[in-house]
Amino acid sequence: MMVGSRNASQACASCKYQRKKCDPHCPLAPFFPQHRRKDFMNVHKVFGVRNVLKLTKNLGFKEKSEAMKTMIYQADVRVKDPVGGCCRVISELQNRIKHLEAEYRLLLEQLAVCRVQKQAKAPHLYKQQQL
């Protein structure tokens, strides 16, 4: 998570959206500097500023950074796919894992067949290689 630096004249994306002065202790400024307006808008649309503040209020900076990364990712996915969101991404990844595991098992079977064929052709060479 990139923490934005800002000077006194630059409000964070949250404060700019709310048209208020950005306090030096603004809780959202480190996560939504002015150039991350799109991220803020997505998080605002999906979660709302008040909920984000409530969810992260009692977290340390490291945990808050992880929570914000997660919320930004979830909001981006939800905006791109309003129906499926993260659930669709997870489901697609699980299906991909199943297909890759099946392909891996097939490759192991093919490798075993090749080894048997190799051993049948030259059993004395195969035993020497295993030693």
N, CA, C and O atoms as CSV, one atom per row, in Angstrom:
chain,resi,resn,atom,element,x,y,z
A,1,MET,N,N,0.852,-1.170,0.000
A,1,MET,CA,C,0.000,0.000,0.000
A,1,MET,C,C,0.891,1.223,0.000
A,1,MET,O,O,1.754,1.394,0.861
A,2,MET,N,N,0.664,2.040,-0.959
A,2,MET,CA,C,1.467,3.244,-1.034
A,2,MET,C,C,0.828,4.324,-0.182
A,2,MET,O,O,-0.347,4.646,-0.353
A,3,VAL,N,N,1.580,4.866,0.709
A,3,VAL,CA,C,1.084,5.921,1.574
A,3,VAL,C,C,1.409,7.234,0.898
A,3,VAL,O,O,2.563,7.534,0.593
A,4,GLY,N,N,0.354,8.014,0.669
A,4,GLY,CA,C,0.547,9.262,-0.060
A,4,GLY,C,C,1.084,10.373,0.816
A,4,GLY,O,O,0.668,10.540,1.963
A,5,SER,N,N,2.002,11.121,0.265
A,5,SER,CA,C,2.460,12.311,0.967
A,5,SER,C,C,1.705,13.483,0.373
A,5,SER,O,O,1.383,13.480,-0.816
A,6,ARG,N,N,1.427,14.461,1.171
A,6,ARG,CA,C,0.656,15.590,0.670
A,6,ARG,C,C,1.110,16.852,1.372
A,6,ARG,O,O,1.593,16.819,2.504
A,7,ASN,N,N,0.949,17.939,0.691
A,7,ASN,CA,C,1.259,19.197,1.345
A,7,ASN,C,C,-0.041,19.820,1.834
A,7,ASN,O,O,-1.116,19.255,1.630
A,8,ALA,N,N,0.048,20.940,2.455
A,8,ALA,CA,C,-1.120,21.556,3.085
A,8,ALA,C,C,-2.206,21.920,2.079
A,8,ALA,O,O,-3.380,21.959,2.446
A,9,SER,N,N,-1.855,22.187,0.829
A,9,SER,CA,C,-2.856,22.623,-0.142
A,9,SER,C,C,-3.554,21.463,-0.839
A,9,SER,O,O,-4.571,21.674,-1.498
A,10,GLN,N,N,-3.035,20.242,-0.711
A,10,GLN,CA,C,-3.642,19.108,-1.391
A,10,GLN,C,C,-4.490,18.289,-0.427
A,10,GLN,O,O,-3.983,17.720,0.539
A,11,ALA,N,N,-5.768,18.242,-0.705
A,11,ALA,CA,C,-6.659,17.416,0.100
A,11,ALA,C,C,-6.620,15.992,-0.440
A,11,ALA,O,O,-6.410,15.782,-1.634
A,12,CYS,N,N,-6.822,15.024,0.434
A,12,CYS,CA,C,-6.898,13.632,-0.019
A,12,CYS,C,C,-8.168,13.460,-0.855
A,12,CYS,O,O,-9.021,14.348,-0.882
A,13,ALA,N,N,-8.290,12.336,-1.524
A,13,ALA,CA,C,-9.448,12.092,-2.388
A,13,ALA,C,C,-10.752,12.122,-1.599
A,13,ALA,O,O,-11.771,12.595,-2.102
A,14,SER,N,N,-10.725,11.619,-0.368
A,14,SER,CA,C,-11.925,11.609,0.463
A,14,SER,C,C,-12.363,13.025,0.829
A,14,SER,O,O,-13.527,13.388,0.660
A,15,CYS,N,N,-11.424,13.816,1.328
A,15,CYS,CA,C,-11.760,15.189,1.732
A,15,CYS,C,C,-12.145,16.033,0.525
A,15,CYS,O,O,-13.039,16.874,0.613
A,16,LYS,N,N,-11.480,15.813,-0.587
A,16,LYS,CA,C,-11.801,16.563,-1.798
A,16,LYS,C,C,-13.223,16.232,-2.243
A,16,LYS,O,O,-13.975,17.125,-2.632
A,17,TYR,N,N,-13.591,14.964,-2.189
A,17,TYR,CA,C,-14.945,14.555,-2.565
A,17,TYR,C,C,-15.978,15.186,-1.633
A,17,TYR,O,O,-17.038,15.631,-2.074
A,18,GLN,N,N,-15.654,15.218,-0.344
A,18,GLN,CA,C,-16.581,15.780,0.641
A,18,GLN,C,C,-16.481,17.306,0.732
A,18,GLN,O,O,-17.209,17.940,1.495
A,19,ARG,N,N,-15.576,17.880,-0.052
A,19,ARG,CA,C,-15.349,19.328,-0.107
A,19,ARG,C,C,-15.071,19.918,1.266
A,19,ARG,O,O,-15.672,20.906,1.688
A,20,LYS,N,N,-14.139,19.271,1.937
A,20,LYS,CA,C,-13.729,19.787,3.240
A,20,LYS,C,C,-12.214,19.860,3.293
A,20,LYS,O,O,-11.520,19.227,2.497
A,21,LYS,N,N,-11.717,20.627,4.227
A,21,LYS,CA,C,-10.278,20.764,4.392
A,21,LYS,C,C,-9.727,19.445,4.931
A,21,LYS,O,O,-10.311,18.832,5.825
A,22,CYS,N,N,-8.608,19.026,4.379
A,22,CYS,CA,C,-8.006,17.763,4.800
A,22,CYS,C,C,-7.142,18.004,6.030
A,22,CYS,O,O,-6.096,18.650,5.956
A,23,ASP,N,N,-7.585,17.489,7.133
A,23,ASP,CA,C,-6.879,17.595,8.408
A,23,ASP,C,C,-5.574,16.799,8.337
A,23,ASP,O,O,-5.541,15.747,7.698
A,24,PRO,N,N,-4.505,17.271,8.972
A,24,PRO,CA,C,-3.250,16.501,8.971
A,24,PRO,C,C,-3.404,15.095,9.562
A,24,PRO,O,O,-2.590,14.215,9.285
A,25,HIS,N,N,-4.433,14.884,10.364
A,25,HIS,CA,C,-4.675,13.572,10.976
A,25,HIS,C,C,-5.835,12.837,10.300
A,25,HIS,O,O,-6.448,11.953,10.898
A,26,CYS,N,N,-6.126,13.201,9.074
A,26,CYS,CA,C,-7.217,12.561,8.332
A,26,CYS,C,C,-6.945,11.058,8.237
A,26,CYS,O,O,-5.894,10.658,7.737
A,27,PRO,N,N,-7.871,10.223,8.707
A,27,PRO,CA,C,-7.622,8.777,8.732
A,27,PRO,C,C,-7.573,8.125,7.345
A,27,PRO,O,O,-7.016,7.038,7.192
A,28,LEU,N,N,-8.146,8.780,6.345
A,28,LEU,CA,C,-8.162,8.179,5.010
A,28,LEU,C,C,-7.070,8.715,4.089
A,28,LEU,O,O,-6.807,8.136,3.036
A,29,ALA,N,N,-6.438,9.810,4.478
A,29,ALA,CA,C,-5.417,10.435,3.625
A,29,ALA,C,C,-4.265,9.499,3.249
A,29,ALA,O,O,-3.828,9.524,2.099
A,30,PRO,N,N,-3.758,8.677,4.169
A,30,PRO,CA,C,-2.647,7.791,3.769
A,30,PRO,C,C,-3.044,6.765,2.700
A,30,PRO,O,O,-2.189,6.271,1.965
A,31,PHE,N,N,-4.314,6.453,2.619
A,31,PHE,CA,C,-4.772,5.403,1.714
A,31,PHE,C,C,-5.383,5.945,0.430
A,31,PHE,O,O,-5.438,5.246,-0.582
A,32,PHE,N,N,-5.836,7.183,0.471
A,32,PHE,CA,C,-6.466,7.796,-0.694
A,32,PHE,C,C,-5.892,9.179,-0.974
A,32,PHE,O,O,-6.595,10.182,-0.847
A,33,PRO,N,N,-4.616,9.237,-1.354
A,33,PRO,CA,C,-4.079,10.539,-1.745
A,33,PRO,C,C,-4.843,11.033,-2.980
A,33,PRO,O,O,-5.598,10.284,-3.600
A,34,GLN,N,N,-4.637,12.266,-3.310
A,34,GLN,CA,C,-5.397,12.908,-4.377
A,34,GLN,C,C,-5.388,12.112,-5.686
A,34,GLN,O,O,-6.402,12.077,-6.384
A,35,HIS,N,N,-4.282,11.481,-6.029
A,35,HIS,CA,C,-4.190,10.755,-7.301
A,35,HIS,C,C,-4.900,9.394,-7.277
A,35,HIS,O,O,-4.941,8.710,-8.300
A,36,ARG,N,N,-5.457,8.995,-6.135
A,36,ARG,CA,C,-6.171,7.707,-6.051
A,36,ARG,C,C,-7.671,7.929,-5.909
A,36,ARG,O,O,-8.361,7.218,-5.179
A,37,ARG,N,N,-8.148,8.925,-6.620
A,37,ARG,CA,C,-9.566,9.300,-6.550
A,37,ARG,C,C,-10.476,8.138,-6.969
A,37,ARG,O,O,-11.500,7.889,-6.334
A,38,LYS,N,N,-10.097,7.430,-8.040
A,38,LYS,CA,C,-10.924,6.318,-8.530
A,38,LYS,C,C,-11.071,5.236,-7.457
A,38,LYS,O,O,-12.166,4.715,-7.244
A,39,ASP,N,N,-9.972,4.902,-6.786
A,39,ASP,CA,C,-10.037,3.916,-5.702
A,39,ASP,C,C,-10.996,4.390,-4.616
A,39,ASP,O,O,-11.829,3.624,-4.132
A,40,PHE,N,N,-10.868,5.659,-4.238
A,40,PHE,CA,C,-11.755,6.188,-3.201
A,40,PHE,C,C,-13.212,6.118,-3.647
A,40,PHE,O,O,-14.076,5.703,-2.875
A,41,MET,N,N,-13.488,6.516,-4.874
A,41,MET,CA,C,-14.874,6.530,-5.349
A,41,MET,C,C,-15.469,5.121,-5.343
A,41,MET,O,O,-16.633,4.940,-4.985
A,42,ASN,N,N,-14.681,4.133,-5.734
A,42,ASN,CA,C,-15.179,2.756,-5.713
A,42,ASN,C,C,-15.459,2.292,-4.286
A,42,ASN,O,O,-16.500,1.695,-4.016
A,43,VAL,N,N,-14.526,2.569,-3.375
A,43,VAL,CA,C,-14.716,2.175,-1.970
A,43,VAL,C,C,-15.916,2.908,-1.386
A,43,VAL,O,O,-16.719,2.316,-0.666
A,44,HIS,N,N,-16.037,4.176,-1.690
A,44,HIS,CA,C,-17.169,4.973,-1.200
A,44,HIS,C,C,-18.489,4.402,-1.726
A,44,HIS,O,O,-19.461,4.287,-0.980
A,45,LYS,N,N,-18.516,4.050,-3.006
A,45,LYS,CA,C,-19.735,3.521,-3.622
A,45,LYS,C,C,-20.146,2.184,-3.004
A,45,LYS,O,O,-21.327,1.942,-2.755
A,46,VAL,N,N,-19.163,1.324,-2.763
A,46,VAL,CA,C,-19.469,-0.026,-2.271
A,46,VAL,C,C,-19.660,-0.061,-0.754
A,46,VAL,O,O,-20.602,-0.684,-0.266
A,47,PHE,N,N,-18.778,0.599,-0.007
A,47,PHE,CA,C,-18.797,0.498,1.452
A,47,PHE,C,C,-19.338,1.741,2.150
A,47,PHE,O,O,-19.999,1.631,3.183
A,48,GLY,N,N,-19.067,2.908,1.605
A,48,GLY,CA,C,-19.421,4.158,2.276
A,48,GLY,C,C,-18.313,4.589,3.222
A,48,GLY,O,O,-17.678,3.757,3.870
A,49,VAL,N,N,-18.084,5.886,3.295
A,49,VAL,CA,C,-16.999,6.421,4.121
A,49,VAL,C,C,-17.199,6.070,5.590
A,49,VAL,O,O,-16.256,5.655,6.264
A,50,ARG,N,N,-18.401,6.230,6.080
A,50,ARG,CA,C,-18.669,5.968,7.499
A,50,ARG,C,C,-18.361,4.515,7.861
A,50,ARG,O,O,-17.772,4.250,8.909
A,51,ASN,N,N,-18.755,3.577,7.006
A,51,ASN,CA,C,-18.478,2.162,7.279
A,51,ASN,C,C,-16.987,1.856,7.236
A,51,ASN,O,O,-16.490,1.081,8.053
A,52,VAL,N,N,-16.271,2.456,6.296
A,52,VAL,CA,C,-14.820,2.255,6.214
A,52,VAL,C,C,-14.167,2.747,7.499
A,52,VAL,O,O,-13.313,2.069,8.070
A,53,LEU,N,N,-14.570,3.920,7.945
A,53,LEU,CA,C,-13.997,4.473,9.180
A,53,LEU,C,C,-14.330,3.590,10.381
A,53,LEU,O,O,-13.482,3.367,11.245
A,54,LYS,N,N,-15.566,3.089,10.434
A,54,LYS,CA,C,-15.970,2.206,11.537
A,54,LYS,C,C,-15.173,0.901,11.525
A,54,LYS,O,O,-14.712,0.434,12.566
A,55,LEU,N,N,-15.020,0.325,10.342
A,55,LEU,CA,C,-14.320,-0.958,10.222
A,55,LEU,C,C,-12.843,-0.864,10.579
A,55,LEU,O,O,-12.261,-1.830,11.075
A,56,THR,N,N,-12.237,0.283,10.333
A,56,THR,CA,C,-10.792,0.417,10.535
A,56,THR,C,C,-10.420,1.209,11.783
A,56,THR,O,O,-9.238,1.394,12.073
A,57,LYS,N,N,-11.409,1.669,12.511
A,57,LYS,CA,C,-11.172,2.569,13.649
A,57,LYS,C,C,-10.215,1.999,14.687
A,57,LYS,O,O,-9.323,2.717,15.140
A,58,ASN,N,N,-10.360,0.767,15.073
A,58,ASN,CA,C,-9.569,0.188,16.160
A,58,ASN,C,C,-8.373,-0.638,15.679
A,58,ASN,O,O,-7.818,-1.432,16.439
A,59,LEU,N,N,-7.981,-0.452,14.428
A,59,LEU,CA,C,-6.860,-1.218,13.884
A,59,LEU,C,C,-5.574,-0.410,13.938
A,59,LEU,O,O,-5.592,0.817,13.838
A,60,GLY,N,N,-4.461,-1.111,14.098
A,60,GLY,CA,C,-3.153,-0.471,13.990
A,60,GLY,C,C,-2.880,-0.148,12.527
A,60,GLY,O,O,-3.624,-0.575,11.644
A,61,PHE,N,N,-1.816,0.604,12.270
A,61,PHE,CA,C,-1.566,1.040,10.895
A,61,PHE,C,C,-1.362,-0.134,9.944
A,61,PHE,O,O,-1.876,-0.113,8.825
A,62,LYS,N,N,-0.624,-1.153,10.367
A,62,LYS,CA,C,-0.370,-2.305,9.487
A,62,LYS,C,C,-1.673,-3.036,9.151
A,62,LYS,O,O,-1.930,-3.358,7.991
A,63,GLU,N,N,-2.483,-3.291,10.163
A,63,GLU,CA,C,-3.760,-3.974,9.940
A,63,GLU,C,C,-4.694,-3.100,9.112
A,63,GLU,O,O,-5.416,-3.594,8.246
A,64,LYS,N,N,-4.674,-1.796,9.386
A,64,LYS,CA,C,-5.519,-0.870,8.632
A,64,LYS,C,C,-5.088,-0.854,7.164
A,64,LYS,O,O,-5.932,-0.807,6.269
A,65,SER,N,N,-3.791,-0.891,6.919
A,65,SER,CA,C,-3.292,-0.917,5.538
A,65,SER,C,C,-3.784,-2.161,4.806
A,65,SER,O,O,-4.221,-2.083,3.658
A,66,GLU,N,N,-3.711,-3.306,5.477
A,66,GLU,CA,C,-4.196,-4.549,4.865
A,66,GLU,C,C,-5.704,-4.491,4.630
A,66,GLU,O,O,-6.189,-4.904,3.577
A,67,ALA,N,N,-6.434,-3.980,5.607
A,67,ALA,CA,C,-7.886,-3.861,5.462
A,67,ALA,C,C,-8.237,-2.936,4.299
A,67,ALA,O,O,-9.149,-3.226,3.525
A,68,MET,N,N,-7.522,-1.836,4.178
A,68,MET,CA,C,-7.795,-0.889,3.097
A,68,MET,C,C,-7.461,-1.507,1.738
A,68,MET,O,O,-8.205,-1.317,0.775
A,69,LYS,N,N,-6.348,-2.243,1.650
A,69,LYS,CA,C,-6.006,-2.919,0.391
A,69,LYS,C,C,-7.124,-3.877,-0.006
A,69,LYS,O,O,-7.519,-3.958,-1.169
A,70,THR,N,N,-7.621,-4.600,0.994
A,70,THR,CA,C,-8.685,-5.565,0.737
A,70,THR,C,C,-9.964,-4.870,0.288
A,70,THR,O,O,-10.608,-5.300,-0.669
A,71,MET,N,N,-10.329,-3.797,0.980
A,71,MET,CA,C,-11.548,-3.073,0.604
A,71,MET,C,C,-11.416,-2.445,-0.782
A,71,MET,O,O,-12.374,-2.444,-1.555
A,72,ILE,N,N,-10.247,-1.917,-1.096
A,72,ILE,CA,C,-10.033,-1.328,-2.423
A,72,ILE,C,C,-10.178,-2.411,-3.493
A,72,ILE,O,O,-10.825,-2.194,-4.517
A,73,TYR,N,N,-9.575,-3.574,-3.253
A,73,TYR,CA,C,-9.681,-4.672,-4.219
A,73,TYR,C,C,-11.137,-5.115,-4.372
A,73,TYR,O,O,-11.637,-5.253,-5.488
A,74,GLN,N,N,-11.811,-5.336,-3.241
A,74,GLN,CA,C,-13.198,-5.790,-3.292
A,74,GLN,C,C,-14.088,-4.773,-3.993
A,74,GLN,O,O,-14.960,-5.145,-4.778
A,75,ALA,N,N,-13.872,-3.501,-3.714
A,75,ALA,CA,C,-14.680,-2.459,-4.349
A,75,ALA,C,C,-14.424,-2.416,-5.853
A,75,ALA,O,O,-15.365,-2.281,-6.635
A,76,ASP,N,N,-13.163,-2.529,-6.265
A,76,ASP,CA,C,-12.843,-2.526,-7.696
A,76,ASP,C,C,-13.514,-3.701,-8.404
A,76,ASP,O,O,-14.081,-3.543,-9.485
A,77,VAL,N,N,-13.444,-4.869,-7.789
A,77,VAL,CA,C,-14.058,-6.053,-8.390
A,77,VAL,C,C,-15.573,-5.899,-8.433
A,77,VAL,O,O,-16.200,-6.257,-9.430
A,78,ARG,N,N,-16.162,-5.379,-7.383
A,78,ARG,CA,C,-17.619,-5.202,-7.331
A,78,ARG,C,C,-18.086,-4.195,-8.380
A,78,ARG,O,O,-19.142,-4.376,-8.986
A,79,VAL,N,N,-17.310,-3.140,-8.595
A,79,VAL,CA,C,-17.679,-2.154,-9.615
A,79,VAL,C,C,-17.599,-2.779,-11.010
A,79,VAL,O,O,-18.452,-2.517,-11.858
A,80,LYS,N,N,-16.576,-3.604,-11.248
A,80,LYS,CA,C,-16.423,-4.260,-12.552
A,80,LYS,C,C,-17.462,-5.355,-12.760
A,80,LYS,O,O,-17.922,-5.571,-13.882
A,81,ASP,N,N,-17.833,-6.045,-11.691
A,81,ASP,CA,C,-18.782,-7.155,-11.770
A,81,ASP,C,C,-19.785,-7.019,-10.628
A,81,ASP,O,O,-19.622,-7.649,-9.583
A,82,PRO,N,N,-20.823,-6.198,-10.819
A,82,PRO,CA,C,-21.772,-5.927,-9.731
A,82,PRO,C,C,-22.519,-7.162,-9.228
A,82,PRO,O,O,-22.938,-7.200,-8.071
A,83,VAL,N,N,-22.687,-8.159,-10.075
A,83,VAL,CA,C,-23.443,-9.343,-9.666
A,83,VAL,C,C,-22.561,-10.342,-8.927
A,83,VAL,O,O,-22.908,-10.784,-7.832
A,84,GLY,N,N,-21.433,-10.696,-9.512
A,84,GLY,CA,C,-20.582,-11.738,-8.937
A,84,GLY,C,C,-19.560,-11.231,-7.953
A,84,GLY,O,O,-19.318,-11.863,-6.925
A,85,GLY,N,N,-18.959,-10.101,-8.253
A,85,GLY,CA,C,-17.937,-9.536,-7.374
A,85,GLY,C,C,-16.830,-10.526,-7.067
A,85,GLY,O,O,-16.420,-11.304,-7.929
A,86,CYS,N,N,-16.354,-10.490,-5.841
A,86,CYS,CA,C,-15.254,-11.368,-5.414
A,86,CYS,C,C,-15.660,-12.838,-5.431
A,86,CYS,O,O,-14.819,-13.708,-5.654
A,87,CYS,N,N,-16.931,-13.119,-5.199
A,87,CYS,CA,C,-17.374,-14.520,-5.205
A,87,CYS,C,C,-17.128,-15.163,-6.563
A,87,CYS,O,O,-16.717,-16.321,-6.640
A,88,ARG,N,N,-17.378,-14.419,-7.626
A,88,ARG,CA,C,-17.140,-14.965,-8.966
A,88,ARG,C,C,-15.642,-15.179,-9.186
A,88,ARG,O,O,-15.241,-16.194,-9.755
A,89,VAL,N,N,-14.822,-14.244,-8.746
A,89,VAL,CA,C,-13.369,-14.384,-8.891
A,89,VAL,C,C,-12.891,-15.628,-8.147
A,89,VAL,O,O,-12.103,-16.410,-8.679
A,90,ILE,N,N,-13.367,-15.810,-6.916
A,90,ILE,CA,C,-12.981,-16.977,-6.113
A,90,ILE,C,C,-13.425,-18.265,-6.799
A,90,ILE,O,O,-12.659,-19.225,-6.882
A,91,SER,N,N,-14.660,-18.284,-7.288
A,91,SER,CA,C,-15.186,-19.469,-7.967
A,91,SER,C,C,-14.368,-19.799,-9.215
A,91,SER,O,O,-14.056,-20.964,-9.463
A,92,GLU,N,N,-14.023,-18.778,-10.000
A,92,GLU,CA,C,-13.210,-19.003,-11.198
A,92,GLU,C,C,-11.826,-19.538,-10.834
A,92,GLU,O,O,-11.301,-20.420,-11.514
A,93,LEU,N,N,-11.238,-19.009,-9.770
A,93,LEU,CA,C,-9.924,-19.495,-9.333
A,93,LEU,C,C,-10.002,-20.936,-8.830
A,93,LEU,O,O,-9.106,-21.736,-9.099
A,94,GLN,N,N,-11.071,-21.270,-8.101
A,94,GLN,CA,C,-11.242,-22.646,-7.629
A,94,GLN,C,C,-11.392,-23.609,-8.806
A,94,GLN,O,O,-10.823,-24.700,-8.796
A,95,ASN,N,N,-12.158,-23.204,-9.819
A,95,ASN,CA,C,-12.310,-24.046,-11.011
A,95,ASN,C,C,-10.982,-24.212,-11.733
A,95,ASN,O,O,-10.660,-25.299,-12.211
A,96,ARG,N,N,-10.223,-23.150,-11.810
A,96,ARG,CA,C,-8.901,-23.213,-12.459
A,96,ARG,C,C,-7.984,-24.180,-11.705
A,96,ARG,O,O,-7.254,-24.959,-12.317
A,97,ILE,N,N,-8.029,-24.123,-10.373
A,97,ILE,CA,C,-7.222,-25.040,-9.557
A,97,ILE,C,C,-7.625,-26.488,-9.834
A,97,ILE,O,O,-6.760,-27.349,-9.993
A,98,LYS,N,N,-8.943,-26.767,-9.893
A,98,LYS,CA,C,-9.412,-28.128,-10.171
A,98,LYS,C,C,-8.897,-28.622,-11.518
A,98,LYS,O,O,-8.438,-29.758,-11.637
A,99,HIS,N,N,-8.976,-27.761,-12.534
A,99,HIS,CA,C,-8.499,-28.159,-13.864
A,99,HIS,C,C,-6.992,-28.401,-13.861
A,99,HIS,O,O,-6.515,-29.364,-14.461
A,100,LEU,N,N,-6.255,-27.542,-13.196
A,100,LEU,CA,C,-4.799,-27.711,-13.144
A,100,LEU,C,C,-4.407,-28.955,-12.352
A,100,LEU,O,O,-3.451,-29.641,-12.715
A,101,GLU,N,N,-5.136,-29.255,-11.271
A,101,GLU,CA,C,-4.854,-30.477,-10.510
A,101,GLU,C,C,-5.132,-31.717,-11.356
A,101,GLU,O,O,-4.372,-32.685,-11.313
A,102,ALA,N,N,-6.230,-31.686,-12.130
A,102,ALA,CA,C,-6.548,-32.819,-13.005
A,102,ALA,C,C,-5.473,-32.978,-14.079
A,102,ALA,O,O,-5.065,-34.097,-14.391
A,103,GLU,N,N,-5.020,-31.872,-14.636
A,103,GLU,CA,C,-3.953,-31.919,-15.640
A,103,GLU,C,C,-2.659,-32.456,-15.027
A,103,GLU,O,O,-1.942,-33.229,-15.661
A,104,TYR,N,N,-2.367,-32.049,-13.804
A,104,TYR,CA,C,-1.174,-32.525,-13.098
A,104,TYR,C,C,-1.240,-34.039,-12.880
A,104,TYR,O,O,-0.257,-34.743,-13.111
A,105,ARG,N,N,-2.399,-34.539,-12.435
A,105,ARG,CA,C,-2.557,-35.984,-12.230
A,105,ARG,C,C,-2.367,-36.742,-13.543
A,105,ARG,O,O,-1.737,-37.800,-13.570
A,106,LEU,N,N,-2.911,-36.200,-14.625
A,106,LEU,CA,C,-2.760,-36.825,-15.938
A,106,LEU,C,C,-1.286,-36.865,-16.350
A,106,LEU,O,O,-0.814,-37.875,-16.872
A,107,LEU,N,N,-0.574,-35.785,-16.120
A,107,LEU,CA,C,0.857,-35.750,-16.445
A,107,LEU,C,C,1.644,-36.758,-15.613
A,107,LEU,O,O,2.565,-37.397,-16.123
A,108,LEU,N,N,1.289,-36.906,-14.336
A,108,LEU,CA,C,1.958,-37.905,-13.494
A,108,LEU,C,C,1.710,-39.316,-14.015
A,108,LEU,O,O,2.614,-40.152,-14.022
A,109,GLU,N,N,0.475,-39.577,-14.453
A,109,GLU,CA,C,0.154,-40.888,-15.022
A,109,GLU,C,C,0.958,-41.130,-16.301
A,109,GLU,O,O,1.498,-42.218,-16.506
A,110,GLN,N,N,1.034,-40.120,-17.150
A,110,GLN,CA,C,1.801,-40.253,-18.389
A,110,GLN,C,C,3.282,-40.468,-18.094
A,110,GLN,O,O,3.943,-41.251,-18.775
A,111,LEU,N,N,3.793,-39.792,-17.106
A,111,LEU,CA,C,5.190,-39.957,-16.705
A,111,LEU,C,C,5.439,-41.379,-16.195
A,111,LEU,O,O,6.463,-41.986,-16.509
A,112,ALA,N,N,4.500,-41.903,-15.412
A,112,ALA,CA,C,4.640,-43.271,-14.904
A,112,ALA,C,C,4.649,-44.270,-16.058
A,112,ALA,O,O,5.433,-45.219,-16.050
A,113,VAL,N,N,3.786,-44.065,-17.046
A,113,VAL,CA,C,3.743,-44.944,-18.220
A,113,VAL,C,C,5.071,-44.874,-18.969
A,113,VAL,O,O,5.605,-45.904,-19.378
A,114,CYS,N,N,5.602,-43.677,-19.149
A,114,CYS,CA,C,6.893,-43.510,-19.841
A,114,CYS,C,C,8.014,-44.224,-19.093
A,114,CYS,O,O,8.884,-44.838,-19.709
A,115,ARG,N,N,7.991,-44.144,-17.774
A,115,ARG,CA,C,9.028,-44.813,-16.974
A,115,ARG,C,C,8.929,-46.329,-17.111
A,115,ARG,O,O,9.945,-47.016,-17.217
A,116,VAL,N,N,7.706,-46.845,-17.107
A,116,VAL,CA,C,7.507,-48.288,-17.267
A,116,VAL,C,C,7.998,-48.724,-18.640
A,116,VAL,O,O,8.668,-49.749,-18.770
A,117,GLN,N,N,7.664,-47.947,-19.659
A,117,GLN,CA,C,8.112,-48.281,-21.019
A,117,GLN,C,C,9.633,-48.234,-21.121
A,117,GLN,O,O,10.245,-49.096,-21.752
A,118,LYS,N,N,10.227,-47.246,-20.513
A,118,LYS,CA,C,11.689,-47.112,-20.542
A,118,LYS,C,C,12.338,-48.296,-19.822
A,118,LYS,O,O,13.333,-48.846,-20.294
A,119,GLN,N,N,11.775,-48.678,-18.692
A,119,GLN,CA,C,12.321,-49.802,-17.923
A,119,GLN,C,C,12.173,-51.103,-18.707
A,119,GLN,O,O,13.056,-51.959,-18.658
A,120,ALA,N,N,11.081,-51.255,-19.419
A,120,ALA,CA,C,10.863,-52.475,-20.203
A,120,ALA,C,C,11.857,-52.572,-21.355
A,120,ALA,O,O,12.278,-53.669,-21.720
A,121,LYS,N,N,12.231,-51.434,-21.928
A,121,LYS,CA,C,13.173,-51.432,-23.056
A,121,LYS,C,C,14.600,-51.697,-22.601
A,121,LYS,O,O,15.338,-52.416,-23.274
A,122,ALA,N,N,14.995,-51.134,-21.484
A,122,ALA,CA,C,16.380,-51.271,-21.011
A,122,ALA,C,C,16.389,-51.366,-19.490
A,122,ALA,O,O,16.742,-50.399,-18.814
A,123,PRO,N,N,16.001,-52.530,-18.936
A,123,PRO,CA,C,15.906,-52.644,-17.476
A,123,PRO,C,C,17.239,-52.471,-16.762
A,123,PRO,O,O,17.269,-51.942,-15.651
A,124,HIS,N,N,18.335,-52.899,-17.364
A,124,HIS,CA,C,19.636,-52.767,-16.696
A,124,HIS,C,C,20.062,-51.300,-16.599
A,124,HIS,O,O,20.713,-50.926,-15.624
A,125,LEU,N,N,19.713,-50.455,-17.583
A,125,LEU,CA,C,20.051,-49.022,-17.522
A,125,LEU,C,C,19.204,-48.304,-16.474
A,125,LEU,O,O,19.688,-47.419,-15.769
A,126,TYR,N,N,17.968,-48.686,-16.385
A,126,TYR,CA,C,17.056,-48.029,-15.452
A,126,TYR,C,C,17.498,-48.261,-14.010
A,126,TYR,O,O,17.430,-47.351,-13.183
A,127,LYS,N,N,17.954,-49.489,-13.706
A,127,LYS,CA,C,18.396,-49.788,-12.343
A,127,LYS,C,C,19.661,-49.024,-11.995
A,127,LYS,O,O,19.827,-48.600,-10.851
A,128,GLN,N,N,20.557,-48.841,-12.955
A,128,GLN,CA,C,21.786,-48.081,-12.703
A,128,GLN,C,C,21.473,-46.612,-12.423
A,128,GLN,O,O,22.123,-45.995,-11.580
A,129,GLN,N,N,20.497,-46.052,-13.112
A,129,GLN,CA,C,20.139,-44.647,-12.907
A,129,GLN,C,C,19.527,-44.424,-11.530
A,129,GLN,O,O,19.695,-43.352,-10.949
A,130,GLN,N,N,18.835,-45.398,-11.010
A,130,GLN,CA,C,18.204,-45.242,-9.705
A,130,GLN,C,C,19.198,-45.321,-8.570
A,130,GLN,O,O,18.930,-44.804,-7.485
A,131,LEU,N,N,20.329,-45.948,-8.783
A,131,LEU,CA,C,21.343,-46.072,-7.737
A,131,LEU,C,C,21.973,-44.757,-7.554
A,131,LEU,O,O,22.866,-44.611,-6.718
